[in-house]
Amino acid sequence: MQEDPRVTFGRRLSELRKVKGWSQEKLSLESGIARSYLGGVERGQRNIALLNICRLAETLEVPIGELFQHWR
């Protein structure tokens, strides 16, 4: 059975955030996205909107596609 794509995306977001050495709070402040929402995204509990995906990629200074790398 294939993993829920929300979980896969959340795991990748968490990886990229940690590579920068940022907390969820720091990513929240830099992106303007609520920390509680980001936590839900990273846990795979939120279905993130495309605009927020774009905002996170820009904030993390990665191409949008980088957020979708390592999908199994």
mmCIF file of the N, C-alpha and C atoms, coordinates in Angstrom:
data_MODEL
# 
_entry.id   MODEL 
# 
loop_
_atom_site.group_PDB 
_atom_site.id 
_atom_site.type_symbol 
_atom_site.label_atom_id 
_atom_site.label_alt_id 
_atom_site.label_comp_id 
_atom_site.label_asym_id 
_atom_site.label_entity_id 
_atom_site.label_seq_id 
_atom_site.pdbx_PDB_ins_code 
_atom_site.Cartn_x 
_atom_site.Cartn_y 
_atom_site.Cartn_z 
_atom_site.occupancy 
_atom_site.B_iso_or_equiv 
_atom_site.pdbx_formal_charge 
_atom_site.auth_seq_id 
_atom_site.auth_comp_id 
_atom_site.auth_asym_id 
_atom_site.auth_atom_id 
_atom_site.pdbx_PDB_model_num 
ATOM 1   N N  . MET A 1 1  ? 0.837  -1.180 0.000  1.00 0.00 ? 1  MET A N  1 
ATOM 2   C CA . MET A 1 1  ? 0.000  0.000  0.000  1.00 0.00 ? 1  MET A CA 1 
ATOM 3   C C  . MET A 1 1  ? 0.885  1.247  0.000  1.00 0.00 ? 1  MET A C  1 
ATOM 4   N N  . GLN A 1 2  ? 0.537  2.203  -0.816 1.00 0.00 ? 2  GLN A N  1 
ATOM 5   C CA . GLN A 1 2  ? 1.329  3.424  -0.937 1.00 0.00 ? 2  GLN A CA 1 
ATOM 6   C C  . GLN A 1 2  ? 1.053  4.369  0.237  1.00 0.00 ? 2  GLN A C  1 
ATOM 7   N N  . GLU A 1 3  ? 2.110  5.016  0.698  1.00 0.00 ? 3  GLU A N  1 
ATOM 8   C CA . GLU A 1 3  ? 1.991  5.956  1.806  1.00 0.00 ? 3  GLU A CA 1 
ATOM 9   C C  . GLU A 1 3  ? 1.151  7.159  1.398  1.00 0.00 ? 3  GLU A C  1 
ATOM 10  N N  . ASP A 1 4  ? 0.415  7.705  2.336  1.00 0.00 ? 4  ASP A N  1 
ATOM 11  C CA . ASP A 1 4  ? -0.387 8.905  2.108  1.00 0.00 ? 4  ASP A CA 1 
ATOM 12  C C  . ASP A 1 4  ? 0.544  10.019 1.630  1.00 0.00 ? 4  ASP A C  1 
ATOM 13  N N  . PRO A 1 5  ? 0.236  10.672 0.509  1.00 0.00 ? 5  PRO A N  1 
ATOM 14  C CA . PRO A 1 5  ? 1.113  11.724 0.001  1.00 0.00 ? 5  PRO A CA 1 
ATOM 15  C C  . PRO A 1 5  ? 1.267  12.904 0.963  1.00 0.00 ? 5  PRO A C  1 
ATOM 16  N N  . ARG A 1 6  ? 0.288  13.115 1.836  1.00 0.00 ? 6  ARG A N  1 
ATOM 17  C CA . ARG A 1 6  ? 0.421  14.191 2.835  1.00 0.00 ? 6  ARG A CA 1 
ATOM 18  C C  . ARG A 1 6  ? 1.542  13.862 3.817  1.00 0.00 ? 6  ARG A C  1 
ATOM 19  N N  . VAL A 1 7  ? 1.664  12.583 4.173  1.00 0.00 ? 7  VAL A N  1 
ATOM 20  C CA . VAL A 1 7  ? 2.722  12.147 5.085  1.00 0.00 ? 7  VAL A CA 1 
ATOM 21  C C  . VAL A 1 7  ? 4.078  12.277 4.405  1.00 0.00 ? 7  VAL A C  1 
ATOM 22  N N  . THR A 1 8  ? 4.148  11.840 3.148  1.00 0.00 ? 8  THR A N  1 
ATOM 23  C CA . THR A 1 8  ? 5.403  11.917 2.394  1.00 0.00 ? 8  THR A CA 1 
ATOM 24  C C  . THR A 1 8  ? 5.850  13.364 2.241  1.00 0.00 ? 8  THR A C  1 
ATOM 25  N N  . PHE A 1 9  ? 4.923  14.246 1.886  1.00 0.00 ? 9  PHE A N  1 
ATOM 26  C CA . PHE A 1 9  ? 5.246  15.661 1.725  1.00 0.00 ? 9  PHE A CA 1 
ATOM 27  C C  . PHE A 1 9  ? 5.702  16.257 3.058  1.00 0.00 ? 9  PHE A C  1 
ATOM 28  N N  . GLY A 1 10 ? 4.982  15.947 4.114  1.00 0.00 ? 10 GLY A N  1 
ATOM 29  C CA . GLY A 1 10 ? 5.328  16.480 5.430  1.00 0.00 ? 10 GLY A CA 1 
ATOM 30  C C  . GLY A 1 10 ? 6.704  16.057 5.889  1.00 0.00 ? 10 GLY A C  1 
ATOM 31  N N  . ARG A 1 11 ? 7.045  14.796 5.627  1.00 0.00 ? 11 ARG A N  1 
ATOM 32  C CA . ARG A 1 11 ? 8.371  14.294 5.996  1.00 0.00 ? 11 ARG A CA 1 
ATOM 33  C C  . ARG A 1 11 ? 9.453  15.060 5.234  1.00 0.00 ? 11 ARG A C  1 
ATOM 34  N N  . ARG A 1 12 ? 9.218  15.286 3.944  1.00 0.00 ? 12 ARG A N  1 
ATOM 35  C CA . ARG A 1 12 ? 10.209 16.004 3.126  1.00 0.00 ? 12 ARG A CA 1 
ATOM 36  C C  . ARG A 1 12 ? 10.337 17.454 3.578  1.00 0.00 ? 12 ARG A C  1 
ATOM 37  N N  . LEU A 1 13 ? 9.223  18.089 3.883  1.00 0.00 ? 13 LEU A N  1 
ATOM 38  C CA . LEU A 1 13 ? 9.266  19.465 4.380  1.00 0.00 ? 13 LEU A CA 1 
ATOM 39  C C  . LEU A 1 13 ? 10.091 19.535 5.662  1.00 0.00 ? 13 LEU A C  1 
ATOM 40  N N  . SER A 1 14 ? 9.857  18.602 6.544  1.00 0.00 ? 14 SER A N  1 
ATOM 41  C CA . SER A 1 14 ? 10.603 18.553 7.801  1.00 0.00 ? 14 SER A CA 1 
ATOM 42  C C  . SER A 1 14 ? 12.102 18.383 7.543  1.00 0.00 ? 14 SER A C  1 
ATOM 43  N N  . GLU A 1 15 ? 12.449 17.491 6.607  1.00 0.00 ? 15 GLU A N  1 
ATOM 44  C CA . GLU A 1 15 ? 13.864 17.280 6.264  1.00 0.00 ? 15 GLU A CA 1 
ATOM 45  C C  . GLU A 1 15 ? 14.513 18.569 5.778  1.00 0.00 ? 15 GLU A C  1 
ATOM 46  N N  . LEU A 1 16 ? 13.852 19.259 4.859  1.00 0.00 ? 16 LEU A N  1 
ATOM 47  C CA . LEU A 1 16 ? 14.426 20.489 4.296  1.00 0.00 ? 16 LEU A CA 1 
ATOM 48  C C  . LEU A 1 16 ? 14.535 21.596 5.344  1.00 0.00 ? 16 LEU A C  1 
ATOM 49  N N  . ARG A 1 17 ? 13.560 21.661 6.220  1.00 0.00 ? 17 ARG A N  1 
ATOM 50  C CA . ARG A 1 17 ? 13.593 22.657 7.297  1.00 0.00 ? 17 ARG A CA 1 
ATOM 51  C C  . ARG A 1 17 ? 14.789 22.383 8.206  1.00 0.00 ? 17 ARG A C  1 
ATOM 52  N N  . LYS A 1 18 ? 14.994 21.126 8.550  1.00 0.00 ? 18 LYS A N  1 
ATOM 53  C CA . LYS A 1 18 ? 16.083 20.758 9.453  1.00 0.00 ? 18 LYS A CA 1 
ATOM 54  C C  . LYS A 1 18 ? 17.457 20.955 8.806  1.00 0.00 ? 18 LYS A C  1 
ATOM 55  N N  . VAL A 1 19 ? 17.545 20.755 7.490  1.00 0.00 ? 19 VAL A N  1 
ATOM 56  C CA . VAL A 1 19 ? 18.804 21.008 6.785  1.00 0.00 ? 19 VAL A CA 1 
ATOM 57  C C  . VAL A 1 19 ? 19.224 22.464 6.979  1.00 0.00 ? 19 VAL A C  1 
ATOM 58  N N  . LYS A 1 20 ? 18.255 23.372 6.996  1.00 0.00 ? 20 LYS A N  1 
ATOM 59  C CA . LYS A 1 20 ? 18.556 24.787 7.224  1.00 0.00 ? 20 LYS A CA 1 
ATOM 60  C C  . LYS A 1 20 ? 18.822 25.089 8.695  1.00 0.00 ? 20 LYS A C  1 
ATOM 61  N N  . GLY A 1 21 ? 18.559 24.110 9.545  1.00 0.00 ? 21 GLY A N  1 
ATOM 62  C CA . GLY A 1 21 ? 18.747 24.320 10.978 1.00 0.00 ? 21 GLY A CA 1 
ATOM 63  C C  . GLY A 1 21 ? 17.634 25.134 11.606 1.00 0.00 ? 21 GLY A C  1 
ATOM 64  N N  . TRP A 1 22 ? 16.474 25.118 10.970 1.00 0.00 ? 22 TRP A N  1 
ATOM 65  C CA . TRP A 1 22 ? 15.344 25.922 11.436 1.00 0.00 ? 22 TRP A CA 1 
ATOM 66  C C  . TRP A 1 22 ? 14.360 25.100 12.250 1.00 0.00 ? 22 TRP A C  1 
ATOM 67  N N  . SER A 1 23 ? 13.762 25.751 13.222 1.00 0.00 ? 23 SER A N  1 
ATOM 68  C CA . SER A 1 23 ? 12.639 25.179 13.955 1.00 0.00 ? 23 SER A CA 1 
ATOM 69  C C  . SER A 1 23 ? 11.358 25.438 13.158 1.00 0.00 ? 23 SER A C  1 
ATOM 70  N N  . GLN A 1 24 ? 10.281 24.798 13.557 1.00 0.00 ? 24 GLN A N  1 
ATOM 71  C CA . GLN A 1 24 ? 8.986  25.106 12.933 1.00 0.00 ? 24 GLN A CA 1 
ATOM 72  C C  . GLN A 1 24 ? 8.641  26.575 13.163 1.00 0.00 ? 24 GLN A C  1 
ATOM 73  N N  . GLU A 1 25 ? 8.981  27.074 14.327 1.00 0.00 ? 25 GLU A N  1 
ATOM 74  C CA . GLU A 1 25 ? 8.700  28.476 14.656 1.00 0.00 ? 25 GLU A CA 1 
ATOM 75  C C  . GLU A 1 25 ? 9.422  29.420 13.689 1.00 0.00 ? 25 GLU A C  1 
ATOM 76  N N  . LYS A 1 26 ? 10.682 29.141 13.412 1.00 0.00 ? 26 LYS A N  1 
ATOM 77  C CA . LYS A 1 26 ? 11.466 29.972 12.485 1.00 0.00 ? 26 LYS A CA 1 
ATOM 78  C C  . LYS A 1 26 ? 10.863 29.916 11.085 1.00 0.00 ? 26 LYS A C  1 
ATOM 79  N N  . LEU A 1 27 ? 10.520 28.721 10.605 1.00 0.00 ? 27 LEU A N  1 
ATOM 80  C CA . LEU A 1 27 ? 9.901  28.610 9.284  1.00 0.00 ? 27 LEU A CA 1 
ATOM 81  C C  . LEU A 1 27 ? 8.572  29.351 9.252  1.00 0.00 ? 27 LEU A C  1 
ATOM 82  N N  . SER A 1 28 ? 7.839  29.260 10.325 1.00 0.00 ? 28 SER A N  1 
ATOM 83  C CA . SER A 1 28 ? 6.566  29.973 10.425 1.00 0.00 ? 28 SER A CA 1 
ATOM 84  C C  . SER A 1 28 ? 6.771  31.486 10.310 1.00 0.00 ? 28 SER A C  1 
ATOM 85  N N  . LEU A 1 29 ? 7.712  32.003 11.061 1.00 0.00 ? 29 LEU A N  1 
ATOM 86  C CA . LEU A 1 29 ? 7.983  33.444 11.037 1.00 0.00 ? 29 LEU A CA 1 
ATOM 87  C C  . LEU A 1 29 ? 8.464  33.908 9.665  1.00 0.00 ? 29 LEU A C  1 
ATOM 88  N N  . GLU A 1 30 ? 9.332  33.125 9.047  1.00 0.00 ? 30 GLU A N  1 
ATOM 89  C CA . GLU A 1 30 ? 9.894  33.506 7.749  1.00 0.00 ? 30 GLU A CA 1 
ATOM 90  C C  . GLU A 1 30 ? 8.878  33.394 6.615  1.00 0.00 ? 30 GLU A C  1 
ATOM 91  N N  . SER A 1 31 ? 7.983  32.425 6.700  1.00 0.00 ? 31 SER A N  1 
ATOM 92  C CA . SER A 1 31 ? 7.032  32.182 5.611  1.00 0.00 ? 31 SER A CA 1 
ATOM 93  C C  . SER A 1 31 ? 5.692  32.874 5.797  1.00 0.00 ? 31 SER A C  1 
ATOM 94  N N  . GLY A 1 32 ? 5.377  33.254 7.037  1.00 0.00 ? 32 GLY A N  1 
ATOM 95  C CA . GLY A 1 32 ? 4.067  33.845 7.311  1.00 0.00 ? 32 GLY A CA 1 
ATOM 96  C C  . GLY A 1 32 ? 2.964  32.807 7.428  1.00 0.00 ? 32 GLY A C  1 
ATOM 97  N N  . ILE A 1 33 ? 3.343  31.541 7.587  1.00 0.00 ? 33 ILE A N  1 
ATOM 98  C CA . ILE A 1 33 ? 2.380  30.450 7.738  1.00 0.00 ? 33 ILE A CA 1 
ATOM 99  C C  . ILE A 1 33 ? 2.372  30.041 9.205  1.00 0.00 ? 33 ILE A C  1 
ATOM 100 N N  . ALA A 1 34 ? 1.204  29.883 9.784  1.00 0.00 ? 34 ALA A N  1 
ATOM 101 C CA . ALA A 1 34 ? 1.073  29.577 11.211 1.00 0.00 ? 34 ALA A CA 1 
ATOM 102 C C  . ALA A 1 34 ? 1.848  28.317 11.591 1.00 0.00 ? 34 ALA A C  1 
ATOM 103 N N  . ARG A 1 35 ? 2.519  28.355 12.735 1.00 0.00 ? 35 ARG A N  1 
ATOM 104 C CA . ARG A 1 35 ? 3.307  27.225 13.200 1.00 0.00 ? 35 ARG A CA 1 
ATOM 105 C C  . ARG A 1 35 ? 2.432  25.992 13.419 1.00 0.00 ? 35 ARG A C  1 
ATOM 106 N N  . SER A 1 36 ? 1.251  26.168 13.958 1.00 0.00 ? 36 SER A N  1 
ATOM 107 C CA . SER A 1 36 ? 0.372  25.022 14.190 1.00 0.00 ? 36 SER A CA 1 
ATOM 108 C C  . SER A 1 36 ? -0.031 24.363 12.873 1.00 0.00 ? 36 SER A C  1 
ATOM 109 N N  . TYR A 1 37 ? -0.231 25.169 11.836 1.00 0.00 ? 37 TYR A N  1 
ATOM 110 C CA . TYR A 1 37 ? -0.547 24.647 10.511 1.00 0.00 ? 37 TYR A CA 1 
ATOM 111 C C  . TYR A 1 37 ? 0.646  23.866 9.959  1.00 0.00 ? 37 TYR A C  1 
ATOM 112 N N  . LEU A 1 38 ? 1.860  24.441 10.080 1.00 0.00 ? 38 LEU A N  1 
ATOM 113 C CA . LEU A 1 38 ? 3.068  23.754 9.609  1.00 0.00 ? 38 LEU A CA 1 
ATOM 114 C C  . LEU A 1 38 ? 3.265  22.425 10.329 1.00 0.00 ? 38 LEU A C  1 
ATOM 115 N N  . GLY A 1 39 ? 2.988  22.407 11.617 1.00 0.00 ? 39 GLY A N  1 
ATOM 116 C CA . GLY A 1 39 ? 3.093  21.162 12.372 1.00 0.00 ? 39 GLY A CA 1 
ATOM 117 C C  . GLY A 1 39 ? 2.157  20.099 11.821 1.00 0.00 ? 39 GLY A C  1 
ATOM 118 N N  . GLY A 1 40 ? 0.937  20.502 11.493 1.00 0.00 ? 40 GLY A N  1 
ATOM 119 C CA . GLY A 1 40 ? -0.028 19.581 10.906 1.00 0.00 ? 40 GLY A CA 1 
ATOM 120 C C  . GLY A 1 40 ? 0.411  19.082 9.543  1.00 0.00 ? 40 GLY A C  1 
ATOM 121 N N  . VAL A 1 41 ? 1.021  19.967 8.753  1.00 0.00 ? 41 VAL A N  1 
ATOM 122 C CA . VAL A 1 41 ? 1.537  19.573 7.442  1.00 0.00 ? 41 VAL A CA 1 
ATOM 123 C C  . VAL A 1 41 ? 2.657  18.559 7.614  1.00 0.00 ? 41 VAL A C  1 
ATOM 124 N N  . GLU A 1 42 ? 3.588  18.832 8.511  1.00 0.00 ? 42 GLU A N  1 
ATOM 125 C CA . GLU A 1 42 ? 4.719  17.921 8.717  1.00 0.00 ? 42 GLU A CA 1 
ATOM 126 C C  . GLU A 1 42 ? 4.280  16.568 9.255  1.00 0.00 ? 42 GLU A C  1 
ATOM 127 N N  . ARG A 1 43 ? 3.198  16.521 9.990  1.00 0.00 ? 43 ARG A N  1 
ATOM 128 C CA . ARG A 1 43 ? 2.674  15.255 10.510 1.00 0.00 ? 43 ARG A CA 1 
ATOM 129 C C  . ARG A 1 43 ? 1.771  14.538 9.502  1.00 0.00 ? 43 ARG A C  1 
ATOM 130 N N  . GLY A 1 44 ? 1.526  15.178 8.361  1.00 0.00 ? 44 GLY A N  1 
ATOM 131 C CA . GLY A 1 44 ? 0.678  14.574 7.341  1.00 0.00 ? 44 GLY A CA 1 
ATOM 132 C C  . GLY A 1 44 ? -0.802 14.679 7.649  1.00 0.00 ? 44 GLY A C  1 
ATOM 133 N N  . GLN A 1 45 ? -1.173 15.608 8.516  1.00 0.00 ? 45 GLN A N  1 
ATOM 134 C CA . GLN A 1 45 ? -2.565 15.776 8.915  1.00 0.00 ? 45 GLN A CA 1 
ATOM 135 C C  . GLN A 1 45 ? -3.282 16.881 8.143  1.00 0.00 ? 45 GLN A C  1 
ATOM 136 N N  . ARG A 1 46 ? -2.532 17.657 7.385  1.00 0.00 ? 46 ARG A N  1 
ATOM 137 C CA . ARG A 1 46 ? -3.101 18.773 6.626  1.00 0.00 ? 46 ARG A CA 1 
ATOM 138 C C  . ARG A 1 46 ? -2.889 18.562 5.145  1.00 0.00 ? 46 ARG A C  1 
ATOM 139 N N  . ASN A 1 47 ? -3.859 18.945 4.356  1.00 0.00 ? 47 ASN A N  1 
ATOM 140 C CA . ASN A 1 47 ? -3.755 18.921 2.907  1.00 0.00 ? 47 ASN A CA 1 
ATOM 141 C C  . ASN A 1 47 ? -3.349 20.333 2.475  1.00 0.00 ? 47 ASN A C  1 
ATOM 142 N N  . ILE A 1 48 ? -2.070 20.548 2.294  1.00 0.00 ? 48 ILE A N  1 
ATOM 143 C CA . ILE A 1 48 ? -1.523 21.883 2.068  1.00 0.00 ? 48 ILE A CA 1 
ATOM 144 C C  . ILE A 1 48 ? -1.929 22.435 0.702  1.00 0.00 ? 48 ILE A C  1 
ATOM 145 N N  . ALA A 1 49 ? -2.217 23.718 0.665  1.00 0.00 ? 49 ALA A N  1 
ATOM 146 C CA . ALA A 1 49 ? -2.596 24.404 -0.572 1.00 0.00 ? 49 ALA A CA 1 
ATOM 147 C C  . ALA A 1 49 ? -1.365 24.698 -1.430 1.00 0.00 ? 49 ALA A C  1 
ATOM 148 N N  . LEU A 1 50 ? -1.580 24.736 -2.735 1.00 0.00 ? 50 LEU A N  1 
ATOM 149 C CA . LEU A 1 50 ? -0.503 25.001 -3.679 1.00 0.00 ? 50 LEU A CA 1 
ATOM 150 C C  . LEU A 1 50 ? 0.202  26.323 -3.381 1.00 0.00 ? 50 LEU A C  1 
ATOM 151 N N  . LEU A 1 51 ? -0.546 27.354 -3.045 1.00 0.00 ? 51 LEU A N  1 
ATOM 152 C CA . LEU A 1 51 ? 0.073  28.648 -2.733 1.00 0.00 ? 51 LEU A CA 1 
ATOM 153 C C  . LEU A 1 51 ? 1.020  28.537 -1.545 1.00 0.00 ? 51 LEU A C  1 
ATOM 154 N N  . ASN A 1 52 ? 0.654  27.730 -0.567 1.00 0.00 ? 52 ASN A N  1 
ATOM 155 C CA . ASN A 1 52 ? 1.531  27.554 0.587  1.00 0.00 ? 52 ASN A CA 1 
ATOM 156 C C  . ASN A 1 52 ? 2.756  26.723 0.237  1.00 0.00 ? 52 ASN A C  1 
ATOM 157 N N  . ILE A 1 53 ? 2.614  25.755 -0.661 1.00 0.00 ? 53 ILE A N  1 
ATOM 158 C CA . ILE A 1 53 ? 3.776  24.995 -1.132 1.00 0.00 ? 53 ILE A CA 1 
ATOM 159 C C  . ILE A 1 53 ? 4.761  25.955 -1.800 1.00 0.00 ? 53 ILE A C  1 
ATOM 160 N N  . CYS A 1 54 ? 4.251  26.845 -2.645 1.00 0.00 ? 54 CYS A N  1 
ATOM 161 C CA . CYS A 1 54 ? 5.112  27.824 -3.314 1.00 0.00 ? 54 CYS A CA 1 
ATOM 162 C C  . CYS A 1 54 ? 5.787  28.745 -2.309 1.00 0.00 ? 54 CYS A C  1 
ATOM 163 N N  . ARG A 1 55 ? 5.051  29.180 -1.323 1.00 0.00 ? 55 ARG A N  1 
ATOM 164 C CA . ARG A 1 55 ? 5.598  30.071 -0.292 1.00 0.00 ? 55 ARG A CA 1 
ATOM 165 C C  . ARG A 1 55 ? 6.704  29.375 0.497  1.00 0.00 ? 55 ARG A C  1 
ATOM 166 N N  . LEU A 1 56 ? 6.495  28.101 0.843  1.00 0.00 ? 56 LEU A N  1 
ATOM 167 C CA . LEU A 1 56 ? 7.507  27.366 1.601  1.00 0.00 ? 56 LEU A CA 1 
ATOM 168 C C  . LEU A 1 56 ? 8.767  27.144 0.777  1.00 0.00 ? 56 LEU A C  1 
ATOM 169 N N  . ALA A 1 57 ? 8.602  26.796 -0.495 1.00 0.00 ? 57 ALA A N  1 
ATOM 170 C CA . ALA A 1 57 ? 9.771  26.602 -1.359 1.00 0.00 ? 57 ALA A CA 1 
ATOM 171 C C  . ALA A 1 57 ? 10.578 27.891 -1.452 1.00 0.00 ? 57 ALA A C  1 
ATOM 172 N N  . GLU A 1 58 ? 9.898  29.005 -1.629 1.00 0.00 ? 58 GLU A N  1 
ATOM 173 C CA . GLU A 1 58 ? 10.587 30.294 -1.715 1.00 0.00 ? 58 GLU A CA 1 
ATOM 174 C C  . GLU A 1 58 ? 11.302 30.606 -0.401 1.00 0.00 ? 58 GLU A C  1 
ATOM 175 N N  . THR A 1 59 ? 10.635 30.383 0.705  1.00 0.00 ? 59 THR A N  1 
ATOM 176 C CA . THR A 1 59 ? 11.225 30.668 2.018  1.00 0.00 ? 59 THR A CA 1 
ATOM 177 C C  . THR A 1 59 ? 12.451 29.794 2.283  1.00 0.00 ? 59 THR A C  1 
ATOM 178 N N  . LEU A 1 60 ? 12.346 28.511 1.913  1.00 0.00 ? 60 LEU A N  1 
ATOM 179 C CA . LEU A 1 60 ? 13.460 27.578 2.118  1.00 0.00 ? 60 LEU A CA 1 
ATOM 180 C C  . LEU A 1 60 ? 14.539 27.706 1.045  1.00 0.00 ? 60 LEU A C  1 
ATOM 181 N N  . GLU A 1 61 ? 14.258 28.545 0.034  1.00 0.00 ? 61 GLU A N  1 
ATOM 182 C CA . GLU A 1 61 ? 15.185 28.793 -1.079 1.00 0.00 ? 61 GLU A CA 1 
ATOM 183 C C  . GLU A 1 61 ? 15.519 27.500 -1.817 1.00 0.00 ? 61 GLU A C  1 
ATOM 184 N N  . VAL A 1 62 ? 14.468 26.745 -2.145 1.00 0.00 ? 62 VAL A N  1 
ATOM 185 C CA . VAL A 1 62 ? 14.611 25.519 -2.926 1.00 0.00 ? 62 VAL A CA 1 
ATOM 186 C C  . VAL A 1 62 ? 13.593 25.556 -4.065 1.00 0.00 ? 62 VAL A C  1 
ATOM 187 N N  . PRO A 1 63 ? 13.892 24.877 -5.180 1.00 0.00 ? 63 PRO A N  1 
ATOM 188 C CA . PRO A 1 63 ? 12.891 24.758 -6.231 1.00 0.00 ? 63 PRO A CA 1 
ATOM 189 C C  . PRO A 1 63 ? 11.672 24.000 -5.694 1.00 0.00 ? 63 PRO A C  1 
ATOM 190 N N  . ILE A 1 64 ? 10.505 24.317 -6.187 1.00 0.00 ? 64 ILE A N  1 
ATOM 191 C CA . ILE A 1 64 ? 9.283  23.661 -5.715 1.00 0.00 ? 64 ILE A CA 1 
ATOM 192 C C  . ILE A 1 64 ? 9.412  22.150 -5.795 1.00 0.00 ? 64 ILE A C  1 
ATOM 193 N N  . GLY A 1 65 ? 9.996  21.661 -6.879 1.00 0.00 ? 65 GLY A N  1 
ATOM 194 C CA . GLY A 1 65 ? 10.151 20.226 -7.052 1.00 0.00 ? 65 GLY A CA 1 
ATOM 195 C C  . GLY A 1 65 ? 10.948 19.553 -5.949 1.00 0.00 ? 65 GLY A C  1 
ATOM 196 N N  . GLU A 1 66 ? 11.814 20.303 -5.297 1.00 0.00 ? 66 GLU A N  1 
ATOM 197 C CA . GLU A 1 66 ? 12.621 19.748 -4.209 1.00 0.00 ? 66 GLU A CA 1 
ATOM 198 C C  . GLU A 1 66 ? 11.740 19.272 -3.060 1.00 0.00 ? 66 GLU A C  1 
ATOM 199 N N  . LEU A 1 67 ? 10.579 19.886 -2.890 1.00 0.00 ? 67 LEU A N  1 
ATOM 200 C CA . LEU A 1 67 ? 9.667  19.466 -1.844 1.00 0.00 ? 67 LEU A CA 1 
ATOM 201 C C  . LEU A 1 67 ? 9.019  18.112 -2.156 1.00 0.00 ? 67 LEU A C  1 
ATOM 202 N N  . PHE A 1 68 ? 9.152  17.665 -3.401 1.00 0.00 ? 68 PHE A N  1 
ATOM 203 C CA . PHE A 1 68 ? 8.555  16.398 -3.817 1.00 0.00 ? 68 PHE A CA 1 
ATOM 204 C C  . PHE A 1 68 ? 9.597  15.325 -4.090 1.00 0.00 ? 68 PHE A C  1 
ATOM 205 N N  . GLN A 1 69 ? 10.843 15.571 -3.749 1.00 0.00 ? 69 GLN A N  1 
ATOM 206 C CA . GLN A 1 69 ? 11.914 14.588 -3.926 1.00 0.00 ? 69 GLN A CA 1 
ATOM 207 C C  . GLN A 1 69 ? 11.789 13.488 -2.876 1.00 0.00 ? 69 GLN A C  1 
ATOM 208 N N  . HIS A 1 70 ? 12.354 12.360 -3.196 1.00 0.00 ? 70 HIS A N  1 
ATOM 209 C CA . HIS A 1 70 ? 12.415 11.211 -2.285 1.00 0.00 ? 70 HIS A CA 1 
ATOM 210 C C  . HIS A 1 70 ? 11.048 10.559 -2.061 1.00 0.00 ? 70 HIS A C  1 
ATOM 211 N N  . TRP A 1 71 ? 10.140 10.745 -3.013 1.00 0.00 ? 71 TRP A N  1 
ATOM 212 C CA . TRP A 1 71 ? 8.848  10.045 -2.920 1.00 0.00 ? 71 TRP A CA 1 
ATOM 213 C C  . TRP A 1 71 ? 9.065  8.616  -3.356 1.00 0.00 ? 71 TRP A C  1 
ATOM 214 N N  . ARG A 1 72 ? 8.534  7.683  -2.619 1.00 0.00 ? 72 ARG A N  1 
ATOM 215 C CA . ARG A 1 72 ? 8.701  6.257  -2.931 1.00 0.00 ? 72 ARG A CA 1 
ATOM 216 C C  . ARG A 1 72 ? 7.490  5.746  -3.682 1.00 0.00 ? 72 ARG A C  1 
# 
